[in-house]
Amino acid sequence: MNLAFARLGDCRPSLGEGPVWDDRRQCLFFVDIRAPAVHAIGLDGGGFRTWPMPSLTGSIGLAESGRIIVALQQSVAILDPDSGTLQPLVAIAGEPARNRLNDGKVGPDGAFWVGSMDMERDGRTPSGSLYRIDGRGHLSVARAHCVGVSNGLAWSGDGRMMFHADSHQGWIDRIDFDPASGSLGRTVRIVDAFAPELGKPDGAACDIEDGYWSAGVFGGRLNRWSPDGTLLGSAPLPVMTPTMPCFCGDDLKTLVLTSLREPADGDPDGGILLIGRSPVAGVPVQRWQDL
């Protein structure tokens, strides 16, 4: 893939993640996991705002009410970006103390889906799970203790395919999905292991042609996969540590990527936001149905 990217704004989070385009406010929300905060920025680099969070912050989702659902270390809360207030919603019971919440997105069913990860990952059996939280705050376990680093959540345009990845083990699953109920069906492992030059599968987004765009962290690539696991294209990036792509703008053809600042891993220039253009539009953002 021939894609060109430039730097967006001057912010430089320690671990930028979870970008989501708000078409109502015309801005991009994203998180810094390590220096925990929710941030917002315009596609012109202006209008930067910050809401500090009380613990490690893995991901966010937009709510129908205009609020933001936030995955904290082992709980989920609701942020009102207008008032700045943060209200607890639900605690994640049963997670090992070494685990935290990671990648999360709102699905076609109007629920917030969020996975957990093992922060130590020392060869133990994977302990990360995938959770579903509906608009009333009811939590259920969708996939239990199956991932090392839950990541890469994204849905096809018709809402009938969900993608889920493990950054630690290097796989991507395609799961049959019921957009009305949120129930999961047959699971197919479409990618079993990543070639080192592609990086590890991190955050992801789908386009309207059912392409699955996965950030290849530590490989400096943005990889586009078909639903059957065929690599459709791989674009080199100005940073080695991209963490998640997001389709933005009125036509959903503006691509923004977050990244990780990790000098020890050979990328002292990471931690920036990148912006470019996509040849295909992304799937429109979903909102958590809290109304």
Rosetta blueprint (number, residue, H / E / L):
1 M L
2 N L
3 L L
4 A L
5 F E
6 A E
7 R E
8 L E
9 G L
10 D L
11 C L
12 R L
13 P L
14 S L
15 L E
16 G E
17 E E
18 G E
19 P E
20 V E
21 W E
22 D E
23 D L
24 R L
25 R L
26 Q L
27 C E
28 L E
29 F E
30 F E
31 V E
32 D E
33 I L
34 R L
35 A L
36 P L
37 A E
38 V E
39 H E
40 A E
41 I E
42 G L
43 L L
44 D L
45 G L
46 G L
47 G L
48 F L
49 R E
50 T E
51 W E
52 P E
53 M L
54 P L
55 S L
56 L L
57 T L
58 G L
59 S E
60 I E
61 G E
62 L E
63 A E
64 E L
65 S L
66 G L
67 R L
68 I E
69 I E
70 V E
71 A E
72 L L
73 Q L
74 Q L
75 S E
76 V E
77 A E
78 I E
79 L E
80 D L
81 P L
82 D L
83 S L
84 G L
85 T L
86 L E
87 Q E
88 P E
89 L E
90 V E
91 A E
92 I L
93 A L
94 G L
95 E L
96 P L
97 A L
98 R L
99 N E
100 R E
101 L E
102 N E
103 D E
104 G E
105 K E
106 V E
107 G L
108 P L
109 D L
110 G L
111 A L
112 F E
113 W E
114 V E
115 G E
116 S E
117 M E
118 D E
119 M L
120 E L
121 R L
122 D L
123 G L
124 R L
125 T L
126 P L
127 S L
128 G E
129 S E
130 L E
131 Y E
132 R E
133 I E
134 D L
135 G L
136 R L
137 G L
138 H L
139 L E
140 S E
141 V E
142 A E
143 R E
144 A E
145 H E
146 C E
147 V E
148 G L
149 V E
150 S E
151 N E
152 G E
153 L E
154 A E
155 W E
156 S L
157 G L
158 D L
159 G L
160 R L
161 M E
162 M E
163 F E
164 H E
165 A E
166 D E
167 S L
168 H L
169 Q L
170 G L
171 W E
172 I E
173 D E
174 R E
175 I E
176 D E
177 F E
178 D L
179 P L
180 A L
181 S L
182 G L
183 S L
184 L E
185 G E
186 R E
187 T E
188 V E
189 R E
190 I E
191 V E
192 D L
193 A L
194 F L
195 A L
196 P H
197 E H
198 L H
199 G L
200 K E
201 P E
202 D E
203 G E
204 A E
205 A E
206 C E
207 D E
208 I L
209 E L
210 D L
211 G L
212 Y E
213 W E
214 S E
215 A E
216 G E
217 V E
218 F L
219 G L
220 G L
221 R E
222 L E
223 N E
224 R E
225 W E
226 S L
227 P L
228 D L
229 G L
230 T L
231 L E
232 L E
233 G E
234 S E
235 A E
236 P E
237 L L
238 P L
239 V L
240 M L
241 T L
242 P E
243 T E
244 M E
245 P E
246 C E
247 F E
248 C E
249 G L
250 D L
251 D L
252 L L
253 K L
254 T E
255 L E
256 V E
257 L E
258 T E
259 S E
260 L E
261 R L
262 E E
263 P H
264 A H
265 D H
266 G L
267 D E
268 P L
269 D L
270 G L
271 G L
272 I L
273 L E
274 L E
275 I E
276 G E
277 R E
278 S L
279 P L
280 V L
281 A L
282 G E
283 V L
284 P L
285 V L
286 Q L
287 R L
288 W E
289 Q L
290 D L
291 L L
